[in-house]
């Protein structure tokens, strides 16, 4: 045991192999003891997967672990369907399925990797029932499955796990109403009620009040139990089994359950107080957590007639450190927002449970009376912003791009018809990071927003351009703006040389041959283009790179001038080609009758999940794809 913990200190990771789970399954232990042991084993494996991947959600996976373990090890029959509507708990979900042999155990090494296990569940993964990750859809999906089963004469129950933060989504409450009318006795919902969402306590955003009474008012059978206590959980499932109504279990759980220092049990919460919602643990946290799990597991096994559990050990992958060329768009935005708020007292910031990811902590700390936490309710947030704008406030609305531009799209359009000014800021834009999977890869947001009148879209390419873009949106544009931000740190190889940001006008970041030009936007695509140009120069070819941050507007005289000598133009879209900037620029070129051959790089299929270089390569958006395209068009 001492040697094992010593390996953790030296950067080792360890997990428990398939044969050890089989040993527990074949033992004569009672079922509660079996599942208690295996759930602890699965926690260690979940920790391994997240540490190896470099990202994931520990807190939610651990709070759900007893639920997953009991369902797969004791409750489900071959006719039943079971899935989680949460998405964040995917690593724990995968670990338990592996423990039962429902997916290849080798996938334990492939979390958030290409051809491995996506960051959020996807049906192309074995035994995954439905895609999740975008919250609020689970019960509706389950109702459809039950009605389809009835039509086809198929037996079986459907179980759905939801999060308590998820209860802020309007679709959750919509889905409850008809379930009683349809008499969906086959449906059981388990709420993982760990009391925390991404930013804070659920009660601090949308207090659920008497949740049991609320749910019962919809005609459901509702019970409550300790979701981390297998005896309570199993007896509650048995108690409601034959009730003719749709059923809900409010499972009170602890976020991070199973590792003492990861458990969140305090009465008050802030984002700074809970460190294990998302991301991989650092080396010291991993060491402490793994040591505690192993000690607990060994103690449990010592009280049985089983031999000790054996562990597999590997080296922890090294993470490269950033250098001086790395730039971070979100921190740059955060500083720019605070600076502008000091000058503009009518500026307010709204957030959809992503205060850390959208860079709003400094703003909240400096201007608490001008910060509004709206929770996981994007439609409500955008309409609140609309009301603020009607009363003379400048609302700046924040979420991930994938959620901000799709769910409240109708509300954004409604705001635009009132001719008010609102700034929408979407983080996590584009195909990378690729780890979370397609539910979080915002690659249709330009198309989604292109039908909104009186709204200008822009994606800054570097920290200086982030500051310039926000300043333009606040102080120059008299209409609404959508600012698209890349969330991951990016190596910026070019110098931003535009002295001022003028609507519809881009800039040349690398002057080369007029024969071929590459037009792109944002740090990810421009950096790939710049890297491709370096590769091409070694082969004796020169290209010009144009930064065009304006996604749905262009100054036609500038466009005609910048392309006057260009023979071949490669348009890059960090987006689907349909509805992206490239399609818009192409239409403007056609209207101007500019004689240039156009070649378009962008997504044409649902993006893959994996590490960033893998995803860019699979999407045909990395430097190698650009080099190949330029070589092809240059022939």
C-alpha positions as CSV (number, residue, x, y, z in Angstrom):
1,X,0.0,0.0,0.0
2,X,2.8,2.4,0.9
3,X,4.5,1.8,-2.5
4,X,1.2,2.5,-4.3
5,X,0.7,5.9,-2.6
6,X,4.4,6.7,-3.3
7,X,3.7,6.2,-7.0
8,X,0.9,8.7,-6.8
9,X,3.3,11.3,-5.4
10,X,5.7,10.7,-8.4
11,X,3.0,11.3,-11.0
12,X,1.5,7.9,-11.4
13,X,-2.2,7.2,-12.0
14,X,-4.0,4.0,-11.1
15,X,-7.3,2.2,-11.8
16,X,-9.0,-1.1,-11.0
17,X,-9.2,-3.7,-13.8
18,X,-12.2,-5.6,-15.1
19,X,-11.1,-8.9,-13.4
20,X,-11.5,-7.2,-10.0
21,X,-15.1,-6.3,-10.6
22,X,-15.8,-9.8,-11.8
23,X,-14.3,-11.1,-8.6
24,X,-16.8,-9.0,-6.6
25,X,-19.7,-10.0,-8.8
26,X,-19.0,-13.8,-8.4
27,X,-18.6,-13.5,-4.6
28,X,-21.2,-14.5,-2.1
29,X,-21.5,-11.0,-0.6
30,X,-25.0,-9.6,-0.2
31,X,-26.0,-7.1,-2.9
32,X,-25.7,-4.0,-0.8
33,X,-22.1,-4.8,0.2
34,X,-21.2,-5.7,-3.4
35,X,-22.5,-2.4,-4.8
36,X,-21.0,-0.4,-1.9
37,X,-17.6,-1.9,-2.8
38,X,-18.0,-1.5,-6.6
39,X,-19.2,2.1,-6.3
40,X,-16.0,2.9,-4.5
41,X,-14.0,1.1,-7.1
42,X,-15.8,3.1,-9.8
43,X,-15.0,6.3,-8.0
44,X,-11.3,5.5,-8.3
45,X,-11.7,4.7,-11.9
46,X,-13.7,7.9,-12.6
47,X,-10.9,9.9,-10.9
48,X,-8.4,8.1,-13.1
49,X,-10.3,8.8,-16.3
50,X,-10.7,12.5,-15.6
51,X,-7.1,12.9,-14.5
52,X,-5.8,11.1,-17.6
53,X,-8.1,13.1,-19.9
54,X,-7.2,16.4,-18.3
55,X,-10.8,17.5,-17.9
56,X,-14.2,16.2,-16.7
57,X,-16.7,16.6,-13.9
58,X,-15.7,14.9,-10.6
59,X,-18.4,16.4,-8.3
60,X,-21.4,15.4,-10.3
61,X,-20.0,12.0,-11.2
62,X,-19.4,11.2,-7.5
63,X,-22.8,12.5,-6.3
64,X,-24.5,10.1,-8.8
65,X,-22.3,7.1,-8.2
66,X,-24.6,5.1,-5.9
67,X,-27.5,5.8,-8.2
68,X,-25.6,4.5,-11.2
69,X,-24.1,1.6,-9.4
70,X,-27.4,0.3,-7.9
71,X,-29.3,0.7,-11.2
72,X,-26.7,-1.2,-13.3
73,X,-25.8,-3.8,-10.6
74,X,-29.2,-4.5,-9.1
75,X,-32.3,-2.8,-10.6
76,X,-32.3,-2.9,-14.4
77,X,-33.7,-5.7,-16.5
78,X,-32.9,-6.4,-20.1
79,X,-36.1,-4.6,-21.2
80,X,-35.4,-1.4,-19.1
81,X,-33.8,1.8,-20.4
82,X,-31.7,4.0,-18.2
83,X,-29.9,7.3,-18.9
84,X,-28.8,10.5,-17.3
85,X,-30.1,13.8,-18.5
86,X,-27.3,15.7,-16.7
87,X,-24.4,15.0,-19.0
88,X,-21.8,16.2,-16.5
89,X,-21.8,12.8,-14.8
90,X,-20.7,11.0,-17.9
91,X,-17.3,9.7,-16.5
92,X,-19.1,8.1,-13.5
93,X,-21.7,6.7,-15.8
94,X,-19.0,5.2,-18.1
95,X,-17.1,3.7,-15.1
96,X,-20.1,1.9,-13.8
97,X,-21.0,0.5,-17.3
98,X,-17.5,-0.8,-17.7
99,X,-17.7,-2.4,-14.3
100,X,-20.7,-4.4,-15.7
101,X,-19.1,-5.2,-19.0
102,X,-21.5,-3.1,-21.0
103,X,-18.6,-1.4,-22.8
104,X,-15.0,-2.3,-23.6
105,X,-12.9,-1.8,-20.5
106,X,-10.1,-0.5,-22.7
107,X,-12.2,2.7,-23.1
108,X,-11.2,3.7,-19.6
109,X,-8.1,5.2,-21.1
110,X,-10.0,7.1,-23.8
111,X,-12.2,9.6,-22.1
112,X,-12.5,12.8,-24.3
113,X,-10.4,11.2,-27.0
114,X,-11.1,10.6,-30.6
115,X,-12.9,7.3,-31.1
116,X,-13.2,7.0,-27.3
117,X,-15.7,8.3,-24.8
118,X,-17.2,11.7,-25.4
119,X,-17.3,14.3,-22.7
120,X,-21.1,14.2,-22.7
121,X,-23.1,11.0,-23.6
122,X,-23.6,10.3,-27.3
123,X,-25.6,7.4,-28.8
124,X,-22.7,6.3,-30.9
125,X,-21.2,5.0,-27.7
126,X,-22.2,1.4,-26.8
127,X,-25.3,1.2,-24.5
128,X,-25.9,5.0,-24.5
129,X,-29.6,5.5,-24.9
130,X,-29.7,9.1,-26.0
131,X,-27.5,12.2,-26.4
132,X,-27.4,14.4,-23.4
133,X,-25.4,17.5,-22.3
134,X,-27.9,20.2,-23.1
135,X,-30.1,20.2,-20.0
136,X,-33.8,19.7,-19.6
137,X,-34.5,17.2,-22.4
138,X,-34.4,13.9,-20.5
139,X,-37.9,13.4,-19.3
140,X,-39.3,14.4,-22.7
141,X,-37.1,11.9,-24.4
142,X,-38.1,9.2,-21.9
143,X,-41.8,9.9,-22.5
144,X,-41.3,9.5,-26.2
145,X,-39.5,6.2,-25.7
146,X,-42.3,4.9,-23.6
147,X,-45.0,5.8,-26.1
148,X,-42.9,4.2,-28.9
149,X,-42.6,1.0,-26.7
150,X,-46.3,0.9,-26.3
151,X,-47.0,1.3,-30.0
152,X,-44.6,-1.5,-30.7
153,X,-45.9,-3.7,-27.9
154,X,-42.5,-3.7,-26.1
155,X,-42.2,-4.1,-22.3
156,X,-39.8,-2.3,-20.1
157,X,-39.4,0.7,-17.8
158,X,-37.5,3.9,-18.4
159,X,-35.4,5.5,-15.7
160,X,-33.9,9.0,-16.0
161,X,-31.5,10.8,-13.8
162,X,-31.7,14.6,-13.7
163,X,-29.7,17.3,-11.9
164,X,-31.3,19.8,-9.5
165,X,-29.8,22.7,-11.3
166,X,-31.5,21.3,-14.4
167,X,-34.8,22.0,-12.8
168,X,-34.3,25.6,-13.8
169,X,-34.9,24.7,-17.4
170,X,-38.5,25.3,-18.5
171,X,-38.6,22.0,-20.4
172,X,-38.3,20.0,-17.2
173,X,-41.6,21.5,-15.9
174,X,-43.3,21.3,-19.3
175,X,-42.4,17.6,-19.4
176,X,-44.1,16.8,-16.1
177,X,-47.6,17.9,-17.1
178,X,-48.5,15.3,-19.8
179,X,-46.8,12.4,-18.1
180,X,-49.7,12.0,-15.7
181,X,-52.3,12.4,-18.5
182,X,-50.5,9.7,-20.5
183,X,-50.5,7.4,-17.5
184,X,-46.8,6.8,-17.8
185,X,-46.4,4.3,-15.0
186,X,-43.2,3.0,-16.7
187,X,-41.4,6.2,-16.0
188,X,-39.1,6.8,-13.0
189,X,-37.1,10.0,-12.6
190,X,-34.3,10.3,-10.0
191,X,-33.2,13.8,-9.2
192,X,-29.6,13.9,-8.1
193,X,-30.3,16.6,-5.5
194,X,-26.7,17.6,-4.5
195,X,-27.8,21.3,-4.0
196,X,-25.1,22.8,-6.1
197,X,-25.0,24.0,-9.7
198,X,-21.9,25.4,-11.5
199,X,-21.8,28.8,-9.9
200,X,-23.4,28.5,-6.4
201,X,-26.1,26.8,-4.4
202,X,-29.3,26.1,-6.4
203,X,-31.2,27.9,-3.6
204,X,-29.3,31.1,-4.3
205,X,-30.5,31.2,-7.9
206,X,-33.9,29.6,-8.0
207,X,-35.0,28.3,-4.6
208,X,-36.9,25.0,-5.2
209,X,-39.0,25.5,-2.0
210,X,-41.1,22.5,-1.1
211,X,-39.9,20.4,-4.1
212,X,-41.8,17.3,-3.1
213,X,-45.1,19.2,-2.9
214,X,-44.5,20.9,-6.2
215,X,-43.8,17.6,-8.0
216,X,-46.8,15.9,-6.4
217,X,-49.0,18.7,-7.7
218,X,-48.4,17.4,-11.2
219,X,-49.9,14.1,-10.2
220,X,-46.6,12.1,-9.9
221,X,-45.7,9.6,-7.2
222,X,-42.9,11.3,-5.3
223,X,-40.6,9.9,-2.6
224,X,-37.4,11.3,-1.0
225,X,-34.3,9.5,0.2
226,X,-30.6,9.7,0.8
227,X,-29.2,9.0,-2.7
228,X,-25.8,8.1,-1.4
229,X,-27.2,5.5,1.0
230,X,-27.8,2.2,-0.9
231,X,-30.2,0.8,1.7
232,X,-32.4,3.9,1.5
233,X,-32.2,4.1,-2.3
234,X,-32.9,0.5,-2.9
235,X,-35.9,0.4,-0.5
236,X,-37.3,3.5,-2.1
237,X,-37.2,2.1,-5.6
238,X,-38.9,-1.1,-4.3
239,X,-41.6,1.0,-2.5
240,X,-42.7,2.9,-5.6
241,X,-42.2,0.0,-8.1
242,X,-45.9,-0.8,-8.5
243,X,-47.4,2.6,-8.2
244,X,-49.6,3.3,-11.3
245,X,-48.4,6.9,-11.6
246,X,-45.2,8.3,-13.1
247,X,-42.6,8.3,-10.3
248,X,-39.9,10.7,-9.0
249,X,-37.3,10.1,-6.4
250,X,-35.7,13.2,-4.9
251,X,-32.3,11.7,-4.1
252,X,-30.5,13.9,-1.6
253,X,-26.8,13.5,-2.4
254,X,-23.5,15.2,-1.7
255,X,-21.5,16.7,-4.6
256,X,-18.1,15.0,-4.6
257,X,-19.4,12.3,-2.3
258,X,-16.8,9.6,-1.4
259,X,-13.7,11.8,-1.0
260,X,-13.9,13.9,2.2
261,X,-12.2,17.1,0.9
262,X,-14.2,17.0,-2.4
263,X,-17.5,16.7,-0.6
264,X,-19.5,19.9,-0.5
265,X,-21.6,20.1,2.7
266,X,-21.3,23.7,3.9
267,X,-24.4,25.9,4.3
268,X,-23.2,28.6,2.0
269,X,-21.4,28.4,-1.3
270,X,-19.6,30.4,-3.9
271,X,-17.8,29.4,-7.1
272,X,-14.5,30.0,-5.2
273,X,-15.5,27.5,-2.5
274,X,-16.1,24.4,-4.6
275,X,-13.1,23.4,-6.7
276,X,-14.3,20.1,-8.2
277,X,-17.2,20.9,-10.3
278,X,-15.2,20.7,-13.5
279,X,-11.6,20.1,-14.6
280,X,-9.0,17.6,-13.7
281,X,-7.5,17.4,-10.2
282,X,-4.0,18.7,-9.7
283,X,-1.3,16.2,-8.7
284,X,-1.7,16.8,-5.0
285,X,-5.5,16.6,-5.1
286,X,-5.4,13.4,-7.1
287,X,-2.9,11.9,-4.7
288,X,-5.0,12.7,-1.6
289,X,-8.3,11.6,-3.3
290,X,-6.9,8.3,-4.6
291,X,-5.2,7.5,-1.3
292,X,-8.5,8.1,0.6
293,X,-10.5,5.9,-1.9
294,X,-7.9,3.1,-1.7
295,X,-7.8,3.2,2.1
296,X,-11.6,3.1,2.3
297,X,-11.8,0.3,-0.3
298,X,-9.2,-1.8,1.5
299,X,-11.0,-1.3,4.8
300,X,-14.3,-2.5,3.2
301,X,-12.7,-5.5,1.6
302,X,-10.9,-6.4,4.8
303,X,-14.3,-7.0,6.5
304,X,-15.2,-9.6,3.9
305,X,-13.8,-13.0,3.0
306,X,-12.3,-11.5,-0.3
307,X,-8.7,-11.2,-1.1
308,X,-7.3,-7.7,-1.5
309,X,-8.1,-5.5,-4.5
310,X,-5.3,-5.2,-7.1
311,X,-4.5,-2.0,-8.9
312,X,-3.1,-1.1,-12.3
313,X,-0.6,1.8,-12.5
314,X,0.4,4.1,-15.4
315,X,2.3,7.4,-15.8
316,X,0.2,10.5,-15.6
317,X,0.4,12.4,-19.0
318,X,2.4,15.6,-18.8
319,X,0.7,18.9,-19.5
320,X,2.8,21.3,-21.5
321,X,3.2,24.7,-19.8
322,X,2.2,27.9,-21.6
323,X,4.8,30.2,-23.1
324,X,4.7,34.0,-23.7
325,X,2.9,33.6,-27.1
326,X,-0.2,32.1,-25.4
327,X,-3.1,34.4,-25.2
328,X,-6.4,34.0,-23.3
329,X,-9.5,35.7,-24.7
330,X,-11.8,35.3,-21.7
331,X,-9.5,36.9,-19.1
332,X,-8.9,39.7,-21.6
333,X,-12.6,40.2,-21.9
334,X,-13.1,40.1,-18.2
335,X,-10.7,43.0,-17.7
336,X,-12.1,45.0,-20.6
337,X,-15.7,44.6,-19.2
338,X,-14.7,45.9,-15.7
339,X,-12.8,48.8,-17.3
340,X,-15.8,49.8,-19.4
341,X,-18.3,49.3,-16.5
342,X,-16.3,51.9,-14.5
343,X,-17.1,54.4,-17.3
344,X,-20.7,53.3,-18.0
345,X,-22.8,53.2,-14.9
346,X,-25.8,51.8,-16.8
347,X,-24.0,48.6,-17.8
348,X,-25.2,45.4,-16.2
349,X,-24.0,41.8,-16.6
350,X,-26.2,38.8,-16.7
351,X,-24.9,35.2,-16.4
352,X,-26.4,31.7,-17.0
353,X,-24.6,29.7,-14.3
354,X,-21.2,30.1,-15.9
355,X,-19.6,32.9,-14.0
356,X,-16.2,31.3,-14.0
357,X,-16.2,30.2,-17.6
358,X,-17.4,33.6,-18.9
359,X,-15.0,35.6,-16.8
360,X,-17.5,37.4,-14.7
361,X,-16.1,36.9,-11.2
362,X,-14.1,40.2,-11.2
363,X,-17.2,42.1,-12.5
364,X,-19.4,40.5,-9.8
365,X,-16.9,41.4,-7.1
366,X,-16.6,45.0,-8.2
367,X,-20.2,45.7,-9.1
368,X,-22.4,43.2,-7.2
369,X,-25.5,45.4,-7.6
370,X,-25.0,45.3,-11.4
371,X,-24.6,41.5,-11.7
372,X,-27.5,39.2,-12.1
373,X,-27.2,35.4,-11.8
374,X,-30.0,34.0,-13.9
375,X,-29.1,30.3,-13.6
376,X,-29.7,27.6,-16.2
377,X,-32.6,29.5,-17.8
378,X,-31.3,31.2,-20.9
379,X,-34.7,32.3,-22.3
380,X,-35.6,34.0,-19.0
381,X,-32.2,35.7,-19.0
382,X,-32.4,37.1,-22.5
383,X,-36.0,38.4,-21.9
384,X,-34.8,40.0,-18.6
385,X,-32.1,41.7,-20.6
386,X,-34.8,42.9,-23.1
387,X,-36.8,44.4,-20.2
388,X,-33.6,46.1,-18.9
389,X,-32.9,47.6,-22.3
390,X,-36.4,49.0,-22.6
391,X,-35.7,50.9,-19.3
392,X,-32.4,52.4,-20.3
393,X,-29.9,49.8,-19.1
394,X,-27.2,48.4,-21.3
395,X,-27.4,44.6,-20.6
396,X,-24.4,42.4,-21.4
397,X,-25.6,38.8,-21.6
398,X,-23.3,35.8,-21.0
399,X,-23.3,32.0,-21.6
400,X,-21.7,29.4,-23.7
401,X,-22.2,30.2,-27.4
402,X,-24.0,26.9,-28.0
403,X,-26.7,27.7,-25.4
404,X,-26.9,31.5,-25.8
405,X,-27.6,31.5,-29.5
406,X,-30.0,28.6,-29.7
407,X,-32.3,28.2,-26.8
408,X,-33.3,31.9,-26.4
409,X,-33.0,32.6,-30.2
410,X,-36.7,33.6,-30.3
411,X,-36.2,35.9,-27.3
412,X,-33.2,37.5,-29.0
413,X,-35.3,38.1,-32.1
414,X,-38.0,39.6,-30.0
415,X,-35.5,42.0,-28.4
416,X,-34.2,43.0,-31.8
417,X,-37.7,44.0,-33.0
418,X,-37.9,46.5,-30.1
419,X,-34.8,48.3,-31.6
420,X,-33.0,48.2,-28.2
421,X,-29.3,47.7,-27.7
422,X,-28.1,44.5,-26.0
423,X,-24.6,42.9,-26.1
424,X,-24.5,39.1,-26.2
425,X,-21.2,37.4,-25.3
426,X,-20.8,33.7,-26.1
427,X,-17.8,31.8,-24.8
428,X,-16.7,28.3,-25.8
429,X,-17.3,29.2,-29.4
430,X,-16.2,27.0,-32.2
431,X,-15.1,23.4,-32.6
432,X,-12.4,23.4,-29.9
433,X,-12.1,22.6,-27.1
434,X,-13.2,19.2,-28.4
435,X,-13.4,17.4,-25.1
436,X,-16.9,18.3,-24.1
437,X,-18.4,16.9,-27.3
438,X,-20.9,18.2,-29.9
439,X,-23.5,19.5,-27.3
440,X,-20.9,22.1,-26.3
441,X,-19.2,22.8,-29.6
442,X,-20.8,26.0,-30.9
443,X,-20.5,25.5,-34.7
444,X,-23.9,26.7,-35.8
445,X,-24.2,29.9,-33.8
446,X,-23.4,32.3,-36.7
447,X,-26.1,30.7,-38.7
448,X,-28.5,30.8,-35.8
449,X,-27.9,34.5,-35.3
450,X,-27.7,35.5,-39.0
451,X,-31.5,36.0,-39.1
452,X,-31.5,38.5,-36.3
453,X,-31.9,42.1,-37.7
454,X,-30.0,45.0,-36.2
455,X,-27.3,42.7,-34.7
456,X,-23.6,42.6,-35.7
457,X,-21.5,39.5,-35.0
458,X,-17.8,39.7,-34.4
459,X,-15.1,37.2,-33.3
460,X,-11.9,38.8,-32.0
461,X,-8.6,37.2,-32.8
462,X,-6.4,38.1,-29.9
463,X,-6.5,39.9,-26.5
464,X,-6.1,43.4,-28.0
465,X,-8.9,42.7,-30.4
466,X,-11.1,41.4,-27.6
467,X,-10.7,44.8,-25.9
468,X,-11.4,46.7,-29.1
469,X,-14.4,44.6,-29.9
470,X,-16.1,45.1,-26.6
471,X,-15.3,48.8,-26.6
472,X,-16.8,49.1,-30.1
473,X,-19.9,47.2,-29.0
474,X,-20.4,49.5,-25.9
475,X,-19.4,52.9,-27.2
476,X,-19.7,52.9,-31.0
477,X,-22.4,50.5,-32.1
478,X,-25.9,51.8,-31.5
479,X,-27.5,48.5,-32.2
480,X,-27.0,45.0,-30.7
481,X,-23.8,43.0,-30.9
482,X,-22.9,39.3,-30.6
483,X,-19.3,38.7,-29.5
484,X,-18.0,35.2,-30.1
485,X,-15.1,34.2,-27.8
486,X,-12.7,31.3,-28.0
487,X,-12.4,30.0,-24.4
488,X,-9.1,28.0,-24.6
489,X,-5.7,29.5,-24.4
490,X,-4.3,29.9,-28.0
491,X,-0.7,30.4,-29.2
492,X,-0.9,33.7,-31.2
493,X,1.8,33.7,-33.8
494,X,0.8,37.0,-35.5
495,X,0.8,40.6,-34.5
496,X,-2.5,42.4,-34.3
497,X,-1.8,45.6,-36.3
498,X,-5.2,47.2,-36.8
499,X,-5.0,50.6,-35.0
500,X,-8.7,50.9,-34.7
501,X,-11.6,48.5,-35.2
502,X,-13.9,49.7,-38.0
503,X,-17.1,47.8,-38.9
504,X,-16.8,45.5,-41.9
505,X,-13.0,46.0,-42.3
506,X,-10.5,43.3,-41.6
507,X,-6.7,43.5,-41.6
508,X,-3.8,41.7,-43.2
509,X,-1.8,39.8,-40.5
510,X,0.7,38.3,-42.9
511,X,1.6,39.8,-46.3
512,X,2.5,37.2,-48.8
513,X,2.0,36.4,-52.5
514,X,-1.2,37.8,-54.1
515,X,-1.7,34.4,-55.8
516,X,-3.4,32.8,-52.7
517,X,-5.0,34.4,-49.7
518,X,-6.5,32.8,-46.6
519,X,-9.3,34.7,-44.9
520,X,-10.2,33.6,-41.3
521,X,-11.4,34.9,-38.0
522,X,-10.7,34.2,-34.3
523,X,-7.5,33.0,-32.7
524,X,-7.9,29.3,-33.4
525,X,-8.3,29.5,-37.2
526,X,-5.8,32.4,-37.7
527,X,-3.2,30.5,-35.7
528,X,-3.7,27.4,-37.8
529,X,-3.5,29.5,-41.0
530,X,-0.3,31.2,-39.7
531,X,1.2,27.8,-39.0
532,X,0.2,26.5,-42.5
533,X,1.9,29.6,-44.0
534,X,5.1,28.7,-42.3
535,X,5.0,25.2,-43.6
536,X,4.3,26.5,-47.1
537,X,7.2,28.9,-47.0
538,X,9.5,26.0,-46.4
539,X,8.2,24.5,-49.6
540,X,8.7,27.8,-51.5
541,X,5.1,29.0,-51.5
542,X,3.9,32.3,-50.0
543,X,0.3,33.2,-48.9
544,X,-1.4,36.2,-47.5
545,X,-3.5,35.9,-44.3
546,X,-6.4,38.2,-43.8
547,X,-8.1,38.6,-40.4
548,X,-11.8,39.3,-40.9
549,X,-13.4,39.5,-37.4
550,X,-16.8,40.7,-38.7
551,X,-19.0,37.6,-39.2
552,X,-22.1,39.1,-40.9
553,X,-21.1,42.4,-42.3
554,X,-18.4,43.7,-44.7
555,X,-17.3,47.0,-46.1
556,X,-17.6,46.3,-49.8
557,X,-15.0,48.8,-50.9
558,X,-12.4,47.2,-48.5
559,X,-13.3,43.7,-49.7
560,X,-12.8,44.7,-53.3
561,X,-9.5,46.4,-52.5
562,X,-8.0,43.6,-50.4
563,X,-8.9,41.0,-53.0
564,X,-8.0,43.0,-56.1
565,X,-4.9,41.0,-56.9
566,X,-5.9,37.8,-55.3
567,X,-6.4,34.9,-57.7
568,X,-7.4,32.2,-55.2
569,X,-9.1,32.7,-51.8
570,X,-9.4,30.1,-49.0
571,X,-12.2,30.9,-46.6
572,X,-12.0,29.3,-43.2
573,X,-15.0,28.8,-40.9
574,X,-14.8,27.6,-37.3
575,X,-18.4,26.6,-37.9
576,X,-20.5,24.6,-40.3
577,X,-19.8,25.8,-43.9
578,X,-23.6,26.3,-44.3
579,X,-24.5,29.6,-42.7
580,X,-21.0,30.6,-41.7
581,X,-18.9,33.6,-42.5
582,X,-17.5,32.0,-45.6
583,X,-20.9,31.7,-47.2
584,X,-21.6,35.3,-46.5
585,X,-18.3,36.6,-47.9
586,X,-18.8,34.4,-51.0
587,X,-22.2,36.1,-51.6
588,X,-20.6,39.5,-51.3
589,X,-17.8,38.6,-53.7
590,X,-20.5,37.4,-56.2
591,X,-22.4,40.6,-55.9
592,X,-19.2,42.6,-56.5
593,X,-18.2,40.4,-59.4
594,X,-14.7,40.0,-58.0
595,X,-12.7,37.6,-60.2
596,X,-11.4,35.2,-57.6
597,X,-11.5,31.4,-57.2
598,X,-13.1,30.5,-53.8
599,X,-12.3,27.4,-51.7
600,X,-14.1,26.9,-48.4
601,X,-12.9,25.0,-45.3
602,X,-15.3,24.4,-42.5
603,X,-17.5,21.7,-41.0
604,X,-19.9,19.6,-43.0
605,X,-20.7,17.0,-40.4
606,X,-21.3,16.9,-36.6
607,X,-17.9,17.7,-35.0
608,X,-16.0,14.9,-33.3
609,X,-15.0,14.7,-29.6
610,X,-11.4,14.4,-28.7
611,X,-8.2,16.3,-27.9
612,X,-8.0,19.6,-29.7
613,X,-5.4,18.6,-32.4
614,X,-7.4,15.4,-33.1
615,X,-10.6,17.4,-33.5
616,X,-9.1,20.1,-35.7
617,X,-7.5,17.4,-37.9
618,X,-10.8,15.4,-38.2
619,X,-12.6,18.6,-39.0
620,X,-10.2,19.5,-41.8
621,X,-9.4,22.7,-40.0
622,X,-5.8,22.2,-38.9
623,X,-2.6,23.6,-40.6
624,X,-2.1,20.3,-42.5
625,X,-5.6,20.6,-44.1
626,X,-4.8,24.2,-45.1
627,X,-1.5,23.3,-46.6
628,X,-3.2,20.5,-48.6
629,X,-5.9,22.9,-49.8
630,X,-3.4,25.6,-50.9
631,X,-1.3,23.0,-52.7
632,X,-4.3,21.7,-54.5
633,X,-5.6,25.1,-55.6
634,X,-2.1,26.3,-56.6
635,X,-1.7,23.6,-59.2
